[in-house]
Amino acid sequence: MNFLASPSRATVAAAVLVGAALAFFAVPELVQGRTEYGPRAVTPRGPLSGEEQAQVELFRKASPSVVHITSLARQRNLFSLNVQQVPRGTGTGFIWDDRGHIVTNYHVIQDASKFRVTLADQTSYDATLVGDFPDRDLAVLRIDAPRSKLPPLAIGTSRDLLVGQRVYAIGNPFGLDQTLTTGIVSALNREIDSFNNRTIRGVIQTDAAINPGNSGGPLLDSAGRLIGVNTQIASPSGASAGIGFAIPVDEVNRIVPRLIRDGGFFRPAIGISAGPPQLASALKLPPGVMIVGVGAGTPAARAGLLPFRLDERGRVVGGDVITAINGAPVTDFDDMLALLERHQSGDTVTLTLWRDGRTRHQALVLAATE
C-alpha cells in the first residue's frame, strides 16, 4: 500500500498528535503568551559615509536627464500582408538641451522607422531623428516635451581625464531602467571600430558595469558631468566583463551641435582619391595618404596636387603623399578623415606633402562635400 497516496486512520491520528506537539514547542507565543521567534529587533541605520552621500546625490541629480529609447521597425504580417510597427530594440539616451534634443548611439536607432523616448517620470513621447553620424556611433533625436521635463546634463571634458578616477554609468541594461553602476577610468586613448568599420580614437575604457541596453547612456565623473557616451563592451558572452568603452565627450561636444544645426555631419573635402595601402607599401612610400586621383575644380586641383599615375610604358610616375595636416601626422586614410572632421568647408588648412623624396607645405581651402 502507498501510504502517501492513501493514509490510514491510525496514520492520520498519529500525525495530529505529532502536529500538536510541534505546535506547542515551535509556536510558544500562541501557548505561553510570549514571543521567542518573532522578528528581530531592527538596528537603526547609521549615517551614510561621505562617498555614499555623494553617490546618492549624483544619481538624484543626473537620473532625470537619462531616458529610455525604444526603436520600432516596420514589419509585414506574412498572412495578412498588413504592415505594423514592432519593437526592434531598446537603449539609453540623455537630454542634451531643454529644446528636446536627445543624444544616443547610432546603433540604438539604426534601421528603425520610429522612435519612442520614455523620460524618468515614465511619460513617453514619439521622437524624430535630427541627425546621425555612424563614423562616431552618435545620433540625435528630438521630442516635443515641456521644458520643465528636460533637464540637460552638465557637460564636462575628456582631455583631462586620469586613469583611476571614479566614473558612473546610468542606463537601462536589459530593459531595467535607471540603473547606476560605478567604476574607474581603466585606460585612455583606446581605439574601437564603429559599425561602419571606421576607427573611433581616444576612447575611454572603464570597468563600470555596462550591459546591453546601456548603449547611448552617459558616463559621468564624480561631479555628475558628462565625460563620455557608453557605446561598446568587450565580452565573449555579451554581458559585462569589466571592459566597457565610451566615446569621449570632447568628440561628442564637437559633433552633436553640427548634427543639430545641419541634420548630419558633413566632412569637408580636399578632392582626392587615395591609393590602397598595399600599393603604397610596395612603392616604399612614407606613411601617409597616397594620391591617385585629383578631381577637376577641387581644392586639390587648385593647389597643384599631383596624383601617382602610369606613363605610356606602364611605369609608375611619382605623385604626392599627404603626410600631415596643420602639422598633425597623417599615417593613413582614416587619420586624414579624422583630421578633416575637425574643420568645416571654407577653412584653410596646410598640407605637408611628400613627392620624390622632397617635402613641401601647401595651403588650400576646404570645400563642402558633394
C-alpha positions in Angstrom: 0.0 0.0 0.0 1.1 3.5 -0.8 0.7 5.4 2.5 1.5 8.8 0.8 -1.3 8.3 -1.6 -4.0 6.8 0.8 -3.2 7.3 4.5 -5.0 5.1 7.2 -6.9 6.4 10.2 -4.1 5.4 12.6 -1.6 7.3 10.5 -3.9 10.4 10.5 -4.3 10.2 14.3 -0.6 9.9 14.8 0.0 12.9 12.6 -2.4 15.0 14.5 -0.7 14.3 17.8 2.7 15.0 16.4 1.5 18.2 14.9 0.0 19.4 18.2 3.3 18.7 20.0 5.3 20.6 17.4 2.9 23.5 17.6 3.4 23.7 21.4 7.1 23.9 21.1 7.5 25.7 17.8 5.0 28.5 18.3 5.3 29.3 22.0 3.9 32.8 21.6 0.4 31.2 21.0 0.5 28.9 24.0 2.7 30.6 26.5 1.9 34.2 25.6 5.4 35.3 24.8 7.5 35.8 21.6 10.7 33.9 21.2 10.8 33.5 17.4 9.2 36.8 16.1 11.0 39.4 14.0 14.4 40.5 15.2 14.8 44.0 16.6 15.9 46.4 13.9 19.2 48.2 14.3 18.7 51.9 13.3 20.7 52.8 10.2 23.7 55.0 10.8 24.6 58.0 8.7 25.9 57.3 5.2 29.5 57.8 4.5 30.6 60.9 2.6 31.2 58.8 -0.5 27.8 57.2 -0.3 26.1 60.5 0.2 27.9 61.9 -2.9 26.8 58.9 -5.0 23.2 59.2 -3.9 23.2 62.9 -4.7 24.8 62.3 -8.0 22.2 59.8 -9.1 19.4 62.0 -7.7 20.5 65.0 -9.9 21.6 63.1 -13.0 18.9 60.4 -13.4 16.1 62.8 -14.5 18.3 63.6 -17.6 18.6 59.9 -18.6 16.0 58.4 -20.9 14.9 55.0 -22.2 14.7 54.7 -26.0 12.6 52.1 -27.9 13.2 51.7 -31.6 10.5 50.4 -33.8 10.7 48.9 -37.3 8.0 48.2 -39.9 7.2 44.5 -40.4 4.7 43.0 -42.7 2.5 40.2 -41.5 3.1 37.1 -43.5 -0.5 36.0 -43.7 -2.5 39.3 -43.8 0.3 41.4 -45.5 -0.6 44.2 -43.0 2.4 46.4 -42.2 2.8 47.2 -38.5 5.4 48.7 -36.1 7.2 46.1 -34.0 9.8 46.8 -31.3 13.3 46.4 -32.7 15.4 47.1 -29.7 16.0 49.4 -26.7 18.8 51.5 -25.4 19.6 54.6 -23.4 19.9 58.3 -24.2 20.3 61.5 -22.3 18.9 65.0 -22.6 21.2 67.4 -24.4 19.2 70.6 -24.0 15.8 71.9 -23.0 14.7 72.0 -26.6 14.1 68.3 -26.5 17.3 67.0 -28.2 18.3 63.5 -27.1 21.7 62.1 -27.7 22.3 58.3 -28.1 24.3 55.8 -30.1 23.7 55.4 -33.8 23.4 51.7 -33.4 20.5 52.1 -31.0 18.3 53.7 -33.7 19.9 52.1 -36.8 17.4 50.7 -39.3 14.4 51.8 -37.2 11.4 53.6 -38.7 10.0 55.1 -35.4 11.4 56.0 -32.0 9.8 56.3 -28.6 11.5 58.1 -25.7 10.5 57.5 -22.1 11.5 60.0 -19.5 12.5 59.3 -15.9 8.9 60.1 -14.8 7.7 57.4 -17.1 6.0 59.7 -19.6 6.6 58.7 -23.2 7.0 60.8 -26.4 7.4 60.0 -30.1 10.7 61.2 -31.3 12.1 62.3 -34.7 15.6 61.7 -36.0 17.5 65.0 -36.2 20.8 63.7 -37.5 23.3 60.8 -37.1 27.0 60.2 -37.7 27.7 56.4 -37.9 31.5 57.1 -38.0 31.3 58.0 -34.4 28.3 55.9 -33.5 26.3 59.0 -32.5 22.7 60.2 -33.2 20.4 62.9 -32.1 16.6 62.6 -31.6 14.1 65.2 -30.7 10.9 65.1 -28.6 8.3 67.7 -28.1 8.0 67.8 -24.3 7.6 70.6 -21.8 10.9 72.3 -20.9 10.3 71.6 -17.2 10.8 67.9 -18.1 14.0 68.4 -20.0 16.9 69.0 -17.6 20.1 68.7 -19.6 23.2 67.0 -18.3 26.2 69.2 -17.3 29.0 68.8 -19.9 32.5 68.0 -18.7 35.7 67.4 -20.6 37.6 64.3 -21.5 41.0 65.7 -22.4 42.0 66.0 -18.7 40.8 62.5 -17.6 43.1 60.4 -15.5 43.3 56.6 -15.2 42.0 55.6 -11.8 39.5 58.4 -11.3 35.9 57.4 -10.3 33.2 57.3 -13.0 29.5 56.5 -13.0 27.2 55.0 -15.7 23.4 55.4 -15.8 21.4 53.4 -18.2 18.8 50.7 -19.0 20.6 47.4 -19.0 18.4 44.5 -20.2 15.4 46.9 -20.0 15.9 47.7 -16.3 15.7 51.5 -16.4 17.5 54.0 -14.2 20.4 51.7 -13.2 23.5 53.1 -11.7 26.9 51.4 -11.8 30.2 52.7 -10.8 33.9 52.1 -11.5 37.0 53.8 -12.6 38.7 55.0 -15.8 40.7 51.9 -16.6 42.5 53.3 -19.6 42.5 56.2 -22.1 43.1 56.6 -25.8 41.7 53.2 -26.8 40.7 52.6 -30.4 37.5 50.7 -31.4 35.7 50.1 -34.7 32.4 51.8 -35.3 29.6 50.0 -37.0 30.8 51.0 -40.5 34.3 49.9 -39.7 35.6 53.5 -39.2 38.1 53.8 -36.3 37.0 55.8 -33.2 40.1 57.1 -31.5 40.6 58.5 -28.0 38.0 56.2 -26.5 37.6 55.9 -22.7 37.9 52.4 -21.2 36.1 51.7 -17.9 35.3 48.8 -15.6 31.9 50.3 -14.6 29.4 47.6 -15.5 27.9 48.2 -19.0 25.5 45.7 -20.4 23.2 45.5 -23.5 20.7 48.4 -23.1 23.3 50.7 -21.6 24.3 51.8 -25.2 23.9 55.6 -25.6 23.8 56.3 -21.9 26.1 58.8 -20.1 29.4 58.2 -18.4 29.8 60.7 -15.6 32.6 62.0 -13.4 32.3 62.4 -9.7 30.8 65.9 -10.2 28.0 64.4 -12.3 29.3 65.9 -15.5 29.1 64.1 -18.8 32.6 62.7 -19.8 31.5 60.1 -22.4 28.8 58.1 -24.1 28.8 54.4 -23.4 28.9 52.5 -26.7 30.5 49.0 -26.5 31.7 46.3 -24.3 34.4 43.6 -24.8 32.8 40.3 -23.8 32.6 36.9 -25.4 29.3 36.3 -23.5 27.7 39.6 -24.4 27.4 40.7 -20.8 29.7 42.9 -18.8 33.2 41.6 -18.3 34.6 44.7 -16.8 35.8 46.2 -20.1 33.5 48.9 -21.5 34.1 51.7 -23.9 32.7 55.3 -24.1 33.0 57.9 -26.8 34.9 60.9 -25.2 32.7 63.9 -24.5 35.1 66.2 -26.4 34.2 64.3 -29.6 30.5 64.4 -28.6 30.6 68.1 -28.0 32.2 68.6 -31.4 29.8 66.5 -33.4 26.4 66.9 -31.7 26.0 70.7 -32.3 26.6 70.1 -36.0 24.1 67.3 -36.2 21.5 69.6 -34.6 22.4 72.5 -36.9 22.9 70.7 -40.2 20.9 67.5 -39.8 24.1 65.5 -40.4 27.9 65.6 -40.0 29.4 66.6 -43.3 33.1 66.3 -43.6 34.8 68.9 -45.8 36.6 67.7 -48.9 40.1 68.1 -50.4 39.1 66.5 -53.7 41.4 63.5 -54.0 41.2 59.7 -54.4 43.5 57.7 -52.1 45.5 54.7 -53.2 45.4 51.3 -51.4 47.9 50.9 -48.5 49.3 47.7 -50.2 50.4 49.8 -53.3 51.9 52.5 -51.1 53.9 49.8 -49.2 55.0 48.2 -52.4 56.4 51.5 -53.7 58.1 52.1 -50.3 56.3 55.4 -49.8 56.4 57.1 -46.4 53.4 56.8 -44.1 50.5 58.9 -45.3 47.8 59.1 -48.0 49.0 58.3 -51.5 47.1 60.4 -54.0 45.9 58.5 -57.1 43.3 60.9 -58.3 42.6 64.7 -58.3 39.1 65.9 -59.1 38.7 68.8 -61.6 38.0 72.1 -60.0 38.6 70.8 -56.5 40.8 72.4 -53.8 43.5 69.8 -54.5 43.5 70.7 -58.2 43.7 74.4 -57.5 46.6 73.8 -55.1 48.5 71.8 -57.7 48.5 68.4 -56.1 49.6 65.6 -58.4 48.4 62.0 -58.4 50.5 58.9 -58.9 49.9 57.6 -62.4 51.2 55.3 -65.2 53.1 56.5 -68.2 52.7 55.2 -71.7 55.0 52.3 -70.8 53.1 51.3 -67.7 55.7 52.7 -65.3 54.6 54.4 -62.1 55.1 58.2 -62.2 55.5 59.7 -58.8 52.9 62.0 -57.2 52.1 63.5 -53.8 51.7 61.8 -50.5 49.9 63.7 -47.7 51.9 63.2 -44.5 50.4 65.8 -42.2 47.5 68.3 -41.9 48.3 71.5 -40.0 51.3 69.7 -38.5 49.3 66.7 -37.2 50.7 63.4 -38.7 48.7 61.5 -41.2 49.6 57.8 -41.3 46.7 56.5 -43.3 43.3 57.5 -44.9 41.5 57.1 -41.6 43.8 59.6 -40.0 43.2 62.1 -42.8 39.4 61.8 -42.4 39.6 62.2 -38.6 41.7 65.4 -39.0 39.3 66.8 -41.7 36.4 66.3 -39.3 37.8 69.0 -37.1 37.2 71.5 -39.8 34.4 72.9 -41.9 34.1 73.9 -45.5 35.8 77.3 -46.1 38.5 76.6 -43.6 42.1 76.9 -44.8 44.5 74.1 -43.9 48.1 73.4 -44.6 49.1 70.1 -46.0 52.5 68.5 -45.7 53.3 66.8 -48.9 56.0 64.3 -49.9 57.0 63.9 -53.6 60.1 62.2 -54.9 61.9 62.4 -51.6 61.2 66.0 -51.0 58.7 67.6 -48.6 56.8 70.8 -49.0 53.8 72.6 -47.4 50.8 73.7 -49.4 47.8 75.7 -48.1 44.3 75.0 -49.5 40.7 76.0 -48.8 38.4 73.0 -47.9 35.3 72.5 -49.9 31.9 71.2 -49.0 31.3 67.5 -49.6 29.0 67.0 -52.6 
